[in-house]
């Protein structure tokens, strides 16, 4: 053997020895590996328990401990991402989910959740790729089909995706909760294709099934709104706002779901002085906390008895909470729609607040609710009569606020905004005390997280195809018209 060959042989032996040493150093004894898995399971159970009880920070900590013991535990990554997404820590959630799909490219749930995160920040094309990956990996994952439908327009009823959804649906018992998203997804597909009868058939099945699993008391909801109006009568509110300990000027966007509120929020958020915090429960939580602390009886009657010092504290506490959510913004938009219930209290504790009420044709609004698969269920949205009844009582309360607080609330009509974008945008900005900025006309270019059902729509310029959409389903809408009563538009 030549000297050269001998040197090569020695070099190979040294390399092989290094590889064996490295393998030995990283090899974990079976008992150590078992201990790590056991500790990982324990942390996972603690994390799920904390999450179910609303202790989110503890849940995050425990999921991270799981990943310390089991770095490739995809269930921990997916669940941690879900908690982070709920806290609007979308970037952190995306990091977790990208890691999960790298570990397991066929993890359908992770692809679906990653798609929703990307969609919320306007990355529609990549979101669509992950929705597609989700249904390819898990054709039984109904919510992924719903999400795919937000980025795909169906053109033919023989689309292979429709066949796959119908096959999956046929394999499920008719009352299985997993049926609901498939019915909504198929309704959207057939509507795209102009097959409105087939679309509505799927909508009816989806909503009936979902309604059977929720509780909603029409009379109780009506009575609550009547009580709110009685408590906050014109005489009581005429005393004017209470002296506040904050000069904050939040902008509240209120209204009925699917009334154009996300569009209004996006227009406002496109202004350089404004930050949007989405649909946050801060005002409701703070109001109830202060009223309960004062031991003043039932809501809403307790609102009338709040001591002056607590009224001042309430406004300041709320202002601090929303400011922390958008620390770089001079003004903040709060789009928690149910704050229409609190307009009287908002008037009293936040004299600088602006209240914008989004309105849309009541039937279009009702149909839009009925055809929407809400990620956070809305109890009254699954029965046309109940949607109409809720809209009627909400409308009566809004008329009360207008009468008791003239000029305090600005109505923005969706149809007018679509038809006269610049005029209505100028009116909106003027009411909110904001100077004109051209960016508000290009709202679809604004980069921010959008978490509502209208996430896809506000990434496009204004369009009018959603106006009078109800007419395609008119023959099925008698229950909605009857429940709306005088609120319903003419059918001619």
C-alpha positions in Angstrom: 0.0 0.0 0.0 1.4 3.4 -0.9 2.0 6.1 1.6 -0.8 8.1 0.0 -3.3 5.3 0.5 -2.1 4.8 4.1 -2.7 8.5 4.8 -6.2 8.3 3.2 -7.0 5.2 5.3 -5.9 6.9 8.5 -8.0 10.0 7.6 -11.0 7.9 7.0 -10.6 6.1 10.4 -10.3 9.5 12.2 -13.5 10.7 10.5 -15.3 7.6 11.3 -14.2 7.8 15.0 -15.4 11.4 15.1 -18.8 10.4 13.8 -19.1 7.6 16.4 -18.1 10.0 19.2 -20.7 12.5 18.0 -23.4 9.9 17.8 -22.5 8.6 21.3 -22.6 12.2 22.7 -26.1 12.8 21.4 -27.5 9.3 22.1 -30.0 9.4 25.0 -30.3 6.5 27.3 -33.8 4.9 27.0 -34.6 5.7 30.6 -33.7 9.4 30.2 -35.9 9.5 27.0 -38.8 7.9 28.8 -38.4 10.5 31.7 -38.5 13.3 29.2 -41.7 12.0 27.5 -43.3 11.6 31.0 -42.5 15.1 32.0 -43.6 16.4 28.6 -47.0 14.7 29.1 -47.4 16.1 32.6 -46.6 19.7 31.3 -49.0 19.2 28.4 -51.8 18.2 30.7 -51.1 21.2 33.0 -51.1 23.5 29.9 -54.4 22.2 28.6 -56.0 22.5 32.1 -54.7 26.1 32.4 -55.9 27.0 28.9 -59.4 25.6 29.6 -59.6 27.7 32.8 -58.5 30.9 31.0 -55.0 31.1 32.6 -53.3 31.8 29.3 -49.9 32.9 30.5 -49.5 29.7 32.6 -50.7 27.7 29.5 -48.0 29.3 27.4 -45.3 28.6 30.0 -46.3 24.9 30.3 -46.5 24.4 26.5 -43.0 25.8 26.2 -41.9 23.3 28.9 -43.3 20.5 26.8 -41.2 21.7 23.9 -38.1 21.7 26.1 -38.6 18.0 26.9 -40.0 17.1 23.5 -38.8 19.6 20.9 -40.7 17.9 18.0 -44.0 17.6 19.8 -46.4 19.0 17.2 -49.5 18.9 19.4 -47.7 21.4 21.8 -46.8 23.6 18.9 -50.3 23.7 17.5 -51.9 24.3 20.9 -49.4 27.0 21.9 -50.0 28.7 18.6 -53.7 28.7 19.2 -53.2 30.4 22.6 -50.9 33.0 21.1 -53.3 33.7 18.2 -56.1 34.3 20.8 -53.8 36.9 22.4 -53.2 38.5 18.9 -49.6 37.5 19.1 -49.9 36.4 15.5 -46.2 36.5 14.6 -45.3 34.2 17.5 -48.2 31.9 16.4 -46.9 31.8 12.9 -43.4 30.8 14.1 -44.9 27.9 16.0 -47.0 26.7 13.1 -44.2 26.9 10.6 -42.1 24.8 12.9 -44.9 22.3 13.2 -45.4 21.8 9.4 -41.7 21.5 8.9 -41.7 18.6 11.4 -44.8 17.1 9.9 -45.7 18.4 6.4 -49.0 16.4 6.5 -50.3 18.1 9.7 -53.6 19.4 8.3 -54.7 21.4 11.4 -51.3 23.2 11.5 -51.6 24.1 7.9 -55.1 25.4 8.4 -54.3 27.5 11.4 -51.1 28.9 9.7 -53.3 29.9 6.8 -55.7 31.8 9.0 -52.8 33.6 10.6 -51.3 34.6 7.3 -54.7 35.6 6.0 -55.2 37.9 8.9 -52.1 39.9 8.0 -53.0 40.1 4.3 -50.8 37.3 2.9 -53.6 35.8 0.9 -51.7 33.8 -1.6 -49.6 31.9 0.9 -52.6 31.5 3.1 -54.4 29.8 0.2 -51.5 27.4 -0.2 -51.7 26.3 3.4 -55.5 25.9 3.2 -54.9 23.7 0.1 -52.3 21.7 2.0 -54.7 21.3 4.9 -57.5 19.8 2.8 -55.1 17.6 0.9 -53.7 16.2 4.1 -57.0 16.1 6.0 -60.0 16.0 3.6 -62.2 15.4 6.7 -61.2 18.8 8.2 -64.3 20.9 7.6 -63.1 24.3 8.8 -60.2 24.1 6.3 -62.7 23.7 3.5 -64.5 26.8 4.8 -61.2 28.7 4.8 -60.3 27.5 1.3 -63.6 28.9 0.1 -62.5 32.4 1.3 -59.7 32.5 -1.2 -61.1 30.3 -4.0 -64.0 31.1 -6.3 -65.8 28.1 -7.7 -67.0 28.2 -11.3 -68.3 24.7 -12.1 -70.5 22.4 -10.0 -68.3 19.4 -11.2 -65.2 21.0 -9.4 -63.3 18.0 -7.8 -63.3 19.9 -4.5 -67.1 19.9 -4.4 -67.0 16.1 -4.9 -64.5 15.6 -2.1 -66.6 17.7 0.3 -69.8 15.8 -0.6 -68.0 12.5 -0.1 -66.8 13.6 3.3 -70.2 14.8 4.3 -71.9 11.6 3.2 -69.6 9.7 5.7 -70.8 11.7 8.7 -74.0 11.1 10.8 -76.5 13.9 10.0 -76.3 15.4 13.5 -72.5 15.2 13.9 -71.1 18.6 14.7 -68.4 18.1 12.0 -71.2 18.4 9.4 -71.7 22.1 10.0 -68.5 23.5 8.4 -68.9 21.2 5.4 -72.5 22.5 4.8 -71.3 26.1 5.0 -68.4 25.3 2.6 -70.7 23.7 0.1 -73.2 26.5 0.4 -70.5 28.9 -0.6 -69.3 26.7 -3.5 -72.8 26.5 -5.0 -73.4 30.2 -4.5 -70.3 30.9 -6.5 -71.6 28.7 -9.2 -75.0 30.5 -9.3 -76.8 27.4 -7.9 -78.7 29.4 -5.2 -81.3 26.8 -4.4 -78.7 24.2 -3.7 -76.7 26.8 -1.8 -79.6 27.7 0.5 -80.4 24.0 1.1 -76.9 23.6 2.6 -77.3 26.8 4.6 -80.5 25.6 6.1 -79.0 22.3 7.1 -75.9 23.9 8.6 -77.8 26.5 10.6 -80.5 24.1 11.9 -77.8 21.7 13.2 -75.8 24.5 14.8 -78.9 26.1 16.3 -79.7 22.8 18.0 -76.5 23.1 20.0 -76.8 26.7 21.3 -79.0 28.5 23.7 -80.6 31.8 22.8 -83.6 33.4 24.4 -85.3 36.0 22.2 -87.5 37.4 24.9 -84.6 37.7 27.4 -82.5 39.6 24.8 -85.4 41.9 24.0 -86.0 42.7 27.7 -82.4 43.4 28.3 -82.4 46.1 25.6 -85.6 47.6 26.9 -84.1 47.7 30.4 -81.0 49.5 29.1 -83.1 52.1 27.4 -85.2 52.6 30.6 -82.1 53.0 32.8 -80.4 55.4 30.4 -83.4 57.7 29.7 -83.1 61.1 28.1 -83.4 62.9 31.4 -80.6 60.9 33.0 -78.3 61.4 30.0 -79.1 65.1 29.7 -76.9 65.8 32.7 -74.1 65.3 30.2 -70.8 63.4 30.6 -69.3 63.0 34.0 -66.1 64.8 34.8 -63.4 62.4 33.5 -59.9 61.7 34.7 -58.8 60.9 31.1 -58.6 63.0 28.0 -58.6 59.9 25.8 -60.6 60.1 22.5 -61.2 56.4 21.6 -63.3 55.7 18.5 -66.0 53.0 19.1 -67.3 51.2 16.0 -70.6 49.5 16.9 -73.4 47.8 15.1 -74.7 44.4 14.0 -72.4 41.7 12.7 -71.8 41.7 8.9 -72.8 45.4 8.6 -69.6 46.8 7.1 -67.9 47.5 10.4 -64.5 45.9 9.4 -64.5 48.2 6.4 -65.0 51.3 8.5 -62.4 50.1 11.0 -59.9 49.5 8.1 -60.5 53.0 6.7 -59.9 54.6 10.1 -56.9 52.4 10.8 -55.3 53.6 7.5 -55.0 57.0 9.0 -51.5 57.8 10.4 -52.8 58.8 13.8 -55.0 55.8 14.4 -54.5 52.3 15.5 -57.1 49.5 15.5 -57.3 47.0 18.4 -60.1 44.8 16.8 -63.0 43.3 18.8 -61.8 43.5 22.3 -64.0 43.0 25.4 -62.2 45.7 27.4 -65.1 48.2 28.0 -67.6 45.5 28.9 -65.1 43.8 31.2 -64.1 47.1 33.0 -67.7 48.3 33.3 -68.9 45.0 34.8 -65.9 44.8 37.2 -66.6 48.3 38.6 -70.3 47.7 38.9 -69.8 44.4 40.7 -67.2 46.0 43.0 -69.8 48.6 44.0 -72.3 45.8 44.8 -75.0 47.7 42.9 -77.4 44.9 41.9 -78.2 43.8 38.4 -76.9 45.0 35.1 -77.9 47.4 33.6 -79.6 49.1 36.6 -76.3 49.2 38.5 -74.9 51.6 35.9 -77.1 54.4 37.2 -75.8 54.1 40.7 -72.0 54.2 40.1 -70.3 56.7 42.4 -68.6 59.7 40.6 -65.1 58.5 41.7 -65.7 55.1 40.1 -67.1 56.6 36.9 -63.8 58.6 36.5 -61.7 55.5 37.3 -63.7 53.4 34.9 -63.0 55.7 31.9 -59.4 56.0 32.8 -59.0 52.2 33.3 -60.5 51.5 29.9 -58.4 54.1 28.2 -55.2 52.6 29.7 -56.1 49.1 28.5 -56.7 50.0 24.9 -53.8 52.4 24.8 -51.6 49.5 25.8 -52.9 47.4 22.9 -51.8 50.1 20.4 -49.0 52.0 22.2 -47.8 53.9 19.1 -51.2 55.2 18.1 -52.5 58.7 19.1 -56.1 57.5 18.6 -57.5 54.0 19.0 -60.4 52.2 17.2 -62.4 49.7 19.3 -64.6 47.5 17.1 -66.4 45.4 19.7 -69.8 45.6 18.1 -71.8 44.9 21.3 -70.6 48.1 22.8 -73.9 49.5 21.4 -75.3 48.2 24.6 -73.0 50.6 26.6 -73.4 53.8 24.6 -75.0 55.5 27.6 -72.2 54.6 29.9 -69.5 55.4 27.3 -71.1 58.9 27.0 -70.8 59.4 30.8 -67.2 58.2 31.4 -65.5 59.1 28.1 -66.6 62.5 27.0 -63.9 62.6 24.3 -65.1 59.3 22.7 -66.5 59.1 19.2 -69.1 56.5 18.5 -69.6 55.3 14.9 -72.6 53.1 14.1 -72.4 50.9 11.1 -75.6 50.3 9.3 -76.5 48.1 6.3 -79.7 46.9 4.7 -81.3 44.8 7.4 -82.1 41.8 5.1 -78.6 41.8 3.6 -77.2 41.9 7.1 -79.4 39.0 8.2 -78.6 36.9 5.2 -74.9 37.7 5.6 -75.0 36.4 9.2 -77.0 33.3 8.2 -74.4 32.3 5.5 -71.4 32.9 7.7 -69.5 30.2 9.5 -68.4 32.2 12.6 -65.2 31.1 14.2 -66.6 32.5 17.5 -70.3 31.5 17.4 -73.0 34.1 17.7 -76.0 32.5 19.4 -78.7 34.3 17.4 -77.2 33.9 14.0 -78.5 30.5 13.1 -82.2 31.1 12.7 -83.7 33.7 10.4 -86.5 34.6 12.8 -84.1 35.0 15.6 -81.7 37.1 13.5 -84.7 39.4 12.6 -85.9 39.7 16.2 -82.4 40.5 17.4 -82.0 43.1 14.7 -85.3 44.7 15.5 -84.5 45.1 19.3 -81.0 46.3 18.5 -82.5 48.9 16.1 -84.9 50.1 18.7 -82.1 50.6 21.2 -80.0 52.5 18.6 -83.0 54.8 17.9 -83.2 55.4 21.6 -79.6 56.5 21.8 -80.0 58.8 18.8 -83.1 60.4 20.5 -81.5 60.7 24.0 -78.0 61.7 22.8 -78.6 63.8 19.6 -75.4 64.2 17.6 -73.4 61.8 19.8 -73.5 58.9 17.3 -72.6 58.9 13.6 -74.5 56.5 11.4 -72.4 55.2 8.5 -74.5 53.3 5.9 -72.6 50.6 4.0 -74.5 51.2 0.8 -73.7 54.9 0.9 -70.0 54.2 1.6 -69.8 51.8 -1.3 -71.6 54.3 -3.7 -69.8 57.4 -2.5 -66.5 56.4 -1.0 -64.8 59.7 -0.8 -67.8 61.7 0.4 -68.5 59.2 3.2 -64.9 58.8 4.2 -64.6 62.6 4.6 -67.7 62.6 6.7 -66.4 59.8 8.9 -62.9 61.4 9.4 -64.5 64.8 10.1 -66.8 63.3 12.8 -63.8 61.6 14.4 -61.7 64.8 14.4 -59.2 63.5 11.9 -57.7 65.4 9.0 -58.0 64.0 5.5 -55.4 61.5 4.4 -55.4 59.9 1.0 -54.4 56.6 2.6 -57.9 56.2 3.9 -59.1 55.8 0.3 -56.5 53.1 -0.2 -57.5 51.2 2.9 -56.9 47.8 1.2 -53.2 48.5 1.1 -53.0 49.0 4.9 -50.9 46.3 6.5 -52.3 45.2 9.8 -53.8 42.2 11.5 -57.5 41.7 10.7 -59.2 38.9 12.6 -62.9 39.3 11.6 -65.0 37.4 9.1 -64.4 40.2 6.6 -60.6 39.6 6.5 -60.6 38.9 2.7 -63.0 41.7 1.8 -60.9 44.5 3.3 -57.9 43.5 1.3 -59.7 44.6 -1.8 -60.8 48.0 -3.1 -64.5 48.9 -2.5 -67.0 46.8 -4.5 -70.8 46.8 -4.7 -71.5 43.1 -5.3 -72.7 42.6 -1.7 -75.5 45.1 -2.1 -79.0 43.6 -2.4 -77.4 40.1 -2.3 -80.5 38.9 -0.4 -82.6 38.9 -3.5 -81.1 35.7 -4.8 -82.6 34.0 -1.7 -85.8 36.0 -1.5 -88.2 33.1 -1.7 -86.7 31.6 1.5 -86.7 34.8 3.6 -90.3 35.2 4.8 -89.3 34.4 8.4 -86.6 37.1 8.4 -89.0 39.7 6.9 -91.7 38.9 9.4 -89.3 39.1 12.4 -87.8 42.4 11.2 -91.3 44.0 11.0 -91.1 47.7 10.3 -87.3 47.4 10.0 -87.6 45.4 6.8 -87.1 47.1 3.5 -89.7 46.9 0.6 -89.5 43.8 -1.4 -90.3 45.6 -4.7 
